[in-house]
């Protein structure tokens, strides 16, 4: 997940850098006549060379796209037939595990830690409700030795909960 967020960040950063425009204004009257004529001639003749070179690249790109399209079509047929076999299914599961398996396992472990922490907090601090006929009595589940130990236990629960939340956000 961090890799995906980092990739998105890099894409936006590169977009900002690439879209920044720099305009350079040159006063041609301050240039000498030879330099001024050379600059004007290079601006006039450069467009035709520029367009012709990009037309060549466009033709090359088109032929590459057609070749890749045919290869992808053939590959898609082969992958579909391979994925229906038992070996193909195991391979697909392994690929998915390699891509996102660690993240899913970490999330399950952290979710389990949160559930254990909630049950621990409930066991130490939430009173148990007991019915005696028509009367409801609340009884402490755990008897602390002192108020200091109860405070330390509460603070440690809060610190552990915040550490788990930070660990989830880092993943």
Kinemage of the C-alpha trace (Angstrom):
@kinemage 1
@onewidth
@group {chain A} dominant
@subgroup {mainchain}
@vectorlist {calphas} color= white
{ca unk a 1} P 0.000 0.000 0.000
{ca unk a 2} L 2.879 2.344 0.785
{ca unk a 3} L 4.357 1.583 -2.619
{ca unk a 4} L 1.096 2.504 -4.329
{ca unk a 5} L 0.787 5.770 -2.405
{ca unk a 6} L 4.418 6.563 -3.153
{ca unk a 7} L 3.858 5.877 -6.862
{ca unk a 8} L 0.819 8.164 -6.922
{ca unk a 9} L 2.823 10.855 -5.167
{ca unk a 10} L 5.637 10.564 -7.719
{ca unk a 11} L 3.138 10.756 -10.598
{ca unk a 12} L 1.606 13.963 -9.260
{ca unk a 13} L 5.027 15.398 -8.517
{ca unk a 14} L 6.286 14.634 -12.010
{ca unk a 15} L 3.107 16.094 -13.504
{ca unk a 16} L 3.700 19.329 -11.644
{ca unk a 17} L 7.298 19.496 -12.793
{ca unk a 18} L 6.450 18.630 -16.396
{ca unk a 19} L 3.547 21.024 -16.645
{ca unk a 20} L 5.568 23.983 -15.402
{ca unk a 21} L 6.226 26.240 -18.341
{ca unk a 22} L 9.167 28.500 -18.780
{ca unk a 23} L 8.837 31.376 -21.175
{ca unk a 24} L 11.990 33.117 -22.286
{ca unk a 25} L 11.499 36.451 -23.967
{ca unk a 26} L 14.372 37.665 -26.072
{ca unk a 27} L 14.435 41.188 -27.410
{ca unk a 28} L 15.596 40.720 -31.007
{ca unk a 29} L 16.373 44.412 -31.409
{ca unk a 30} L 19.247 44.082 -28.949
{ca unk a 31} L 20.848 41.267 -30.954
{ca unk a 32} L 23.206 41.803 -33.834
{ca unk a 33} L 21.802 41.481 -37.368
{ca unk a 34} L 23.607 38.174 -38.050
{ca unk a 35} L 22.389 36.558 -34.814
{ca unk a 36} L 18.849 37.950 -35.265
{ca unk a 37} L 18.604 36.506 -38.794
{ca unk a 38} L 19.981 33.154 -37.614
{ca unk a 39} L 17.382 32.978 -34.811
{ca unk a 40} L 14.512 33.887 -37.133
{ca unk a 41} L 15.642 31.368 -39.774
{ca unk a 42} L 15.962 28.589 -37.198
{ca unk a 43} L 12.436 29.289 -35.943
{ca unk a 44} L 10.971 29.202 -39.442
{ca unk a 45} L 12.729 26.072 -40.677
{ca unk a 46} L 12.535 24.114 -37.438
{ca unk a 47} L 8.809 23.397 -37.657
{ca unk a 48} L 9.038 21.304 -40.840
{ca unk a 49} L 11.909 19.187 -39.512
{ca unk a 50} L 10.137 18.856 -36.184
{ca unk a 51} L 6.893 17.662 -37.798
{ca unk a 52} L 8.606 15.220 -40.151
{ca unk a 53} L 10.637 13.622 -37.331
{ca unk a 54} L 7.508 13.173 -35.211
{ca unk a 55} L 5.606 11.665 -38.139
{ca unk a 56} L 8.319 9.013 -38.385
{ca unk a 57} L 8.016 8.293 -34.659
{ca unk a 58} L 4.221 8.141 -34.954
{ca unk a 59} L 4.475 5.506 -37.702
{ca unk a 60} L 6.910 3.464 -35.645
{ca unk a 61} L 4.631 3.755 -32.597
{ca unk a 62} L 1.626 2.643 -34.597
{ca unk a 63} L 3.406 -0.488 -35.842
{ca unk a 64} L 4.591 -1.310 -32.309
{ca unk a 65} L 1.033 -0.888 -30.979
{ca unk a 66} L -0.364 -3.270 -33.602
{ca unk a 67} L 2.292 -5.868 -32.770
{ca unk a 68} L 1.671 -5.545 -29.029
{ca unk a 69} L -2.087 -5.812 -29.576
{ca unk a 70} L -1.709 -9.098 -31.438
{ca unk a 71} L 0.670 -10.453 -28.807
{ca unk a 72} L -1.711 -9.439 -26.006
{ca unk a 73} L -4.635 -11.120 -27.780
{ca unk a 74} L -2.721 -14.393 -28.084
{ca unk a 75} L -1.435 -14.107 -24.528
{ca unk a 76} L -4.914 -13.460 -23.183
{ca unk a 77} L -6.209 -16.684 -24.749
{ca unk a 78} L -3.290 -18.656 -23.297
{ca unk a 79} L -3.667 -17.116 -19.829
{ca unk a 80} L -7.397 -17.860 -19.770
{ca unk a 81} L -6.854 -21.525 -20.615
{ca unk a 82} L -3.976 -21.783 -18.123
{ca unk a 83} L -5.953 -20.160 -15.296
{ca unk a 84} L -8.695 -22.815 -15.523
{ca unk a 85} L -6.269 -25.638 -14.691
{ca unk a 86} L -5.448 -26.507 -11.044
{ca unk a 87} L -1.823 -25.493 -11.526
{ca unk a 88} L -2.970 -22.191 -13.017
{ca unk a 89} L -5.204 -21.507 -10.026
{ca unk a 90} L -2.356 -22.180 -7.589
{ca unk a 91} L -0.113 -19.933 -9.657
{ca unk a 92} L -2.679 -17.131 -9.624
{ca unk a 93} L -3.047 -17.443 -5.828
{ca unk a 94} L 0.736 -17.277 -5.446
{ca unk a 95} L 0.917 -14.186 -7.651
{ca unk a 96} L -1.824 -12.475 -5.624
{ca unk a 97} L -0.051 -13.449 -2.385
{ca unk a 98} L 3.232 -12.034 -3.660
{ca unk a 99} L 1.543 -8.764 -4.621
{ca unk a 100} L -0.697 -8.089 -1.617
{ca unk a 101} L -0.317 -11.082 0.716
{ca unk a 102} L 1.895 -9.429 3.307
{ca unk a 103} L -0.382 -6.419 3.572
{ca unk a 104} L -3.451 -8.592 4.083
{ca unk a 105} L -1.701 -10.710 6.720
{ca unk a 106} L -0.531 -7.565 8.543
{ca unk a 107} L -4.049 -6.152 8.516
{ca unk a 108} L -5.495 -9.388 9.930
{ca unk a 109} L -2.835 -9.479 12.660
{ca unk a 110} L -3.428 -5.842 13.579
{ca unk a 111} L -7.195 -6.359 13.554
{ca unk a 112} L -6.719 -9.344 15.881
{ca unk a 113} L -4.546 -7.235 18.177
{ca unk a 114} L -7.251 -4.550 18.341
{ca unk a 115} L -9.898 -7.156 19.194
{ca unk a 116} L -7.678 -8.617 21.948
{ca unk a 117} L -6.999 -5.141 23.299
{ca unk a 118} L -10.720 -4.341 23.403
{ca unk a 119} L -11.473 -7.596 25.258
{ca unk a 120} L -8.612 -6.889 27.664
{ca unk a 121} L -9.904 -3.362 28.308
{ca unk a 122} L -13.409 -4.744 28.815
{ca unk a 123} L -12.115 -7.355 31.274
{ca unk a 124} L -10.196 -4.829 33.357
{ca unk a 125} L -12.414 -1.740 33.319
{ca unk a 126} L -16.014 -2.499 32.300
{ca unk a 127} L -18.220 -3.701 35.138
{ca unk a 128} L -20.158 -6.967 34.763
{ca unk a 129} L -23.949 -6.738 34.815
{ca unk a 130} L -25.653 -9.331 37.051
{ca unk a 131} L -29.403 -9.733 37.572
{ca unk a 132} L -30.615 -10.746 41.032
{ca unk a 133} L -34.310 -11.239 40.469
{ca unk a 134} L -35.632 -7.772 39.610
{ca unk a 135} L -32.474 -6.007 40.802
{ca unk a 136} L -29.471 -5.289 38.547
{ca unk a 137} L -26.036 -5.250 40.166
{ca unk a 138} L -22.751 -4.164 38.546
{ca unk a 139} L -19.669 -6.049 39.765
{ca unk a 140} L -16.002 -5.307 39.073
{ca unk a 141} L -14.444 -8.012 36.893
{ca unk a 142} L -10.917 -7.372 38.133
{ca unk a 143} L -9.861 -6.115 41.549
{ca unk a 144} L -6.833 -3.824 41.296
{ca unk a 145} L -4.447 -3.575 44.254
{ca unk a 146} L -4.318 0.225 44.112
{ca unk a 147} L -5.511 3.182 42.069
{ca unk a 148} L -1.980 3.548 40.685
{ca unk a 149} L -2.039 0.061 39.175
{ca unk a 150} L -5.462 0.755 37.659
{ca unk a 151} L -4.184 4.036 36.174
{ca unk a 152} L -1.053 2.378 34.801
{ca unk a 153} L -3.153 -0.363 33.220
{ca unk a 154} L -5.454 2.225 31.593
{ca unk a 155} L -2.526 4.254 30.255
{ca unk a 156} L -0.833 1.131 28.889
{ca unk a 157} L -4.047 0.157 27.096
{ca unk a 158} L -4.272 3.617 25.536
{ca unk a 159} L -0.597 3.546 24.467
{ca unk a 160} L -0.995 0.086 22.926
{ca unk a 161} L -4.132 1.185 21.083
{ca unk a 162} L -2.371 4.258 19.683
{ca unk a 163} L 0.637 2.148 18.661
{ca unk a 164} L -1.652 -0.223 16.772
{ca unk a 165} L -3.401 2.690 15.044
{ca unk a 166} L -0.022 4.131 14.017
{ca unk a 167} L 1.098 0.719 12.753
{ca unk a 168} L -2.064 0.419 10.653
{ca unk a 169} L -1.543 3.857 9.138
{ca unk a 170} L 2.102 3.068 8.305
{ca unk a 171} L 1.158 -0.101 6.420
